[in-house]
Every structure is written in structure tokens, then in C-alpha cells.
């Protein structure tokens, strides 16, 4: 994605935000025409996915203990943990993009 205020940065932000959302979001013209609206939708979607990931991690052992072998359960928990970390990073990134779309600019510190 291009940095804020670079030529075409909002278009690159829209493309990136759409990549963070379900494919069906691409069918809503309002989301493509209004990047701030898309950013809010993306933020809520990622929030929900992160909450679901945390619930899955918390309940996976009880949900699957009689269904899969211990090694499979460990692998599933590891995958769930990695997905949670990915979603947490995405949540932060979406928040930063949303703030930039709302006009907030960050000044690099030395």
C-alpha cells in the first residue's frame, strides 16, 4: 500500500482493505466509493474474526479432545495461535489505515 498523501494512496488503501474483508464486500459500491466507510467495515470484520479466533483457541481442546489425536490437537492449537497473531497485526494495521483516511498523520520519531 502506498503511504498517505502519495498519489493513488486511497486507491491502494481501498484495495488492501478489501483484501482484509470477505469477497462479497467488493460487491457493495458504497464501500469502494467511500474508503472511510470501508475502513470501518473492515475494522469491525477483523474485530469479529479476532474474537472468534480467541474463542476457538479457548475451546478447541475441549471441543476436539475425543475427536483427534493429541498431536493433531497441538497442531490445531498452533495454527489457531498463529491465526490470532496474524489477525491482531491486521487489526492494528486496519486501525492505522482508518486513522490515515480520517486525516490523521504520524510524524516519524528518531
Secondary structure, 3 states (H helix, E strand, C coil): CCCCCCCCHHHHHHHHHHHCCCHHHHHCHHHHHCHHHHHHHHHHHHHHHHHHHHHHHHHHHHHHCCCCCHHHHHHHHHHHHHHHHHHHHHHHHHHHHHHHHCCCCCCCCC
